[in-house]
Amino acid sequence: MKKGILIIVITVLGLSTVNAQDFSLGVKGGLNFTTLTGGNNSEIGWTTDFNLGVMAEIKISEKFSLQPELMYSGQGYGSDVDSEGIIALNYFNVPLMSKYYVTKGLSIEAGPQIGFLLSTKGGINTNKDQFKTMDFGVNFGLGYKLDNGLYFSARYNLGLSNINNIDGISDKNRNGVFQLSIGYFFF
């Protein structure tokens, strides 16, 4: 948790040193298609939720920029085991995307992400202490930014850390999230 707070503080302090011409601030939201990967997942399926948050773009050069974000992300999975249904895992995610502009407006994006588990919901045996409170992952995808500030993105978050926190279970489960988002940069 302390490492995550440190990352957020460094990101915010770094933003304060950027020239206003090379800085854009915006909001975004969209759909998540989520599941768990790894382990014994034969009875685990996909579910749908949403994402919502704020983003900034820091222009480094004509072709390269950084995009830190602060996002709520509804994640989880569908389960047929014991009639559990949908297991919702609600995260506060902090991705730091590197953007390379292939052509005007179109960018290839990739970068690390740290997530903090806020809450869980669903299932007959589900509670928050069955999942680790911190999640690390890597994002990659495409983005398109229009001259008027509209922004579209398609991204996949590949979870790198095991989110299981149950004694006696050796299966390693990771988050897998496909995101479709639309946003708007104010300036």
C-alpha positions as CSV (number, residue, x, y, z in Angstrom):
1,M,0.0,0.0,0.0
2,K,2.9,2.4,0.9
3,K,4.5,1.8,-2.5
4,G,1.2,2.6,-4.3
5,I,0.8,5.8,-2.4
6,L,4.4,6.7,-3.3
7,I,3.8,6.1,-7.0
8,I,0.7,8.4,-6.9
9,V,2.6,11.2,-5.1
10,I,5.5,11.0,-7.5
11,T,3.1,11.1,-10.5
12,V,1.3,14.2,-9.1
13,L,4.5,16.0,-8.3
14,G,5.9,15.2,-11.7
15,L,2.8,16.7,-13.3
16,S,3.4,20.0,-11.5
17,T,6.7,20.5,-13.3
18,V,5.3,20.2,-16.9
19,N,4.9,23.1,-19.2
20,A,1.2,23.9,-19.7
21,Q,1.5,23.6,-23.6
22,D,2.7,20.0,-23.2
23,F,0.0,18.9,-20.7
24,S,-3.6,17.9,-21.2
25,L,-6.1,16.8,-18.6
26,G,-9.3,14.8,-19.2
27,V,-11.9,12.3,-18.1
28,K,-12.7,8.8,-19.5
29,G,-15.1,5.9,-19.0
30,G,-16.2,2.8,-20.7
31,L,-16.8,-1.0,-20.5
32,N,-14.7,-3.7,-19.0
33,F,-14.9,-7.3,-20.1
34,T,-13.2,-9.3,-17.3
35,T,-12.2,-12.7,-16.2
36,L,-9.5,-14.5,-14.3
37,T,-6.5,-16.2,-16.0
38,G,-4.1,-18.9,-14.8
39,G,-4.9,-21.7,-12.3
40,N,-7.8,-24.0,-12.7
41,N,-10.3,-21.8,-14.5
42,S,-12.4,-24.3,-16.4
43,E,-15.5,-23.1,-14.7
44,I,-14.7,-19.4,-14.7
45,G,-16.2,-17.1,-17.4
46,W,-16.3,-13.5,-18.5
47,T,-18.4,-10.7,-17.0
48,T,-19.0,-7.1,-17.9
49,D,-18.5,-4.0,-15.7
50,F,-17.4,-0.4,-16.2
51,N,-14.4,1.9,-15.7
52,L,-14.3,5.6,-14.9
53,G,-11.6,8.1,-14.0
54,V,-9.3,11.0,-14.9
55,M,-6.2,11.1,-17.1
56,A,-3.5,13.4,-18.1
57,E,-1.3,13.4,-21.2
58,I,2.3,14.8,-20.9
59,K,3.9,15.4,-24.3
60,I,7.6,14.3,-24.3
61,S,8.2,14.7,-28.0
62,E,6.3,15.0,-31.3
63,K,5.7,11.2,-31.3
64,F,5.9,10.2,-27.6
65,S,3.9,11.0,-24.5
66,L,3.0,9.7,-21.1
67,Q,-0.5,9.2,-19.9
68,P,-1.0,8.7,-16.1
69,E,-4.5,7.8,-15.0
70,L,-6.5,7.4,-11.8
71,M,-9.3,4.9,-12.5
72,Y,-12.2,3.0,-10.9
73,S,-12.3,-0.4,-12.5
74,G,-15.1,-2.9,-12.0
75,Q,-13.5,-6.3,-12.6
76,G,-14.2,-9.9,-11.6
77,Y,-15.5,-13.1,-13.2
78,G,-18.5,-15.3,-13.8
79,S,-18.6,-18.6,-12.0
80,D,-20.8,-21.7,-12.3
81,V,-19.3,-23.3,-9.1
82,D,-21.8,-23.5,-6.2
83,S,-24.2,-21.1,-7.9
84,E,-21.9,-18.3,-7.1
85,G,-22.8,-16.3,-10.3
86,I,-20.8,-13.1,-10.8
87,I,-17.9,-12.2,-8.5
88,A,-17.3,-8.5,-8.6
89,L,-13.8,-7.2,-7.7
90,N,-13.7,-3.4,-7.5
91,Y,-10.3,-1.7,-8.0
92,F,-8.7,1.7,-7.8
93,N,-6.1,1.4,-10.6
94,V,-3.2,3.7,-11.4
95,P,-1.9,3.0,-14.9
96,L,1.1,4.9,-16.4
97,M,0.8,4.5,-20.2
98,S,3.5,5.3,-22.7
99,K,2.0,6.5,-26.0
100,Y,3.8,6.3,-29.3
101,Y,1.9,8.2,-32.1
102,V,2.1,6.1,-35.3
103,T,0.3,8.8,-37.2
104,K,-1.6,11.9,-36.2
105,G,-4.1,10.9,-33.6
106,L,-3.4,7.1,-33.6
107,S,-1.2,5.8,-30.8
108,I,0.1,2.5,-29.6
109,E,0.0,2.4,-25.8
110,A,1.7,0.2,-23.2
111,G,2.6,0.6,-19.5
112,P,2.5,-0.8,-16.0
113,Q,-0.4,-0.6,-13.6
114,I,-0.9,-0.9,-9.9
115,G,-4.4,-1.7,-8.5
116,F,-5.9,-1.5,-5.0
117,L,-8.8,-3.8,-4.2
118,L,-11.6,-1.6,-2.8
119,S,-14.4,-4.2,-2.3
120,T,-15.8,-7.5,-3.5
121,K,-19.4,-8.5,-4.1
122,G,-21.3,-11.6,-5.1
123,G,-21.1,-15.3,-4.6
124,I,-22.0,-17.3,-1.5
125,N,-18.4,-17.7,-0.1
126,T,-16.9,-14.5,-1.4
127,N,-15.3,-11.9,0.9
128,K,-12.5,-9.4,0.5
129,D,-9.9,-11.3,2.6
130,Q,-9.9,-14.1,0.0
131,F,-8.2,-11.7,-2.5
132,K,-4.9,-9.8,-2.2
133,T,-5.4,-6.1,-1.7
134,M,-2.8,-5.1,-4.3
135,D,-2.6,-6.1,-8.0
136,F,0.2,-5.4,-10.5
137,G,-0.3,-5.6,-14.2
138,V,0.7,-4.4,-17.6
139,N,-1.6,-2.7,-20.2
140,F,-1.3,-2.6,-23.9
141,G,-3.6,-1.3,-26.6
142,L,-4.5,1.4,-29.1
143,G,-5.8,5.0,-28.7
144,Y,-7.1,7.6,-31.0
145,K,-7.3,11.3,-30.1
146,L,-9.3,13.8,-32.2
147,D,-8.3,17.4,-32.6
148,N,-11.5,18.4,-30.6
149,G,-10.3,16.5,-27.5
150,L,-12.3,13.3,-27.9
151,Y,-10.3,10.2,-27.1
152,F,-11.0,6.5,-27.8
153,S,-9.1,3.5,-26.6
154,A,-9.1,-0.3,-26.6
155,R,-6.8,-1.8,-24.1
156,Y,-6.0,-5.2,-22.4
157,N,-4.8,-5.4,-18.9
158,L,-2.7,-8.5,-18.3
159,G,-2.5,-9.2,-14.5
160,L,1.0,-10.2,-13.4
161,S,0.4,-10.9,-9.7
162,N,-1.5,-13.7,-8.1
163,I,-4.7,-12.3,-6.5
164,N,-5.5,-15.4,-4.5
165,N,-5.2,-15.0,-0.7
166,I,-6.7,-18.4,0.4
167,D,-4.6,-20.7,2.5
168,G,-4.1,-24.2,1.0
169,I,-4.9,-23.2,-2.6
170,S,-1.9,-23.3,-4.9
171,D,-3.7,-22.1,-8.0
172,K,-2.5,-18.7,-9.2
173,N,-5.2,-16.5,-10.6
174,R,-4.6,-13.2,-12.3
175,N,-7.0,-10.5,-13.5
176,G,-7.6,-10.3,-17.3
177,V,-9.4,-7.1,-18.4
178,F,-10.3,-5.9,-21.9
179,Q,-11.4,-2.2,-21.8
180,L,-13.2,-0.1,-24.4
181,S,-13.2,3.6,-23.3
182,I,-14.1,7.0,-24.5
183,G,-12.8,10.2,-23.0
184,Y,-12.4,13.9,-23.4
185,F,-9.3,16.1,-23.0
186,F,-10.3,19.5,-21.8
187,F,-7.1,21.3,-22.9
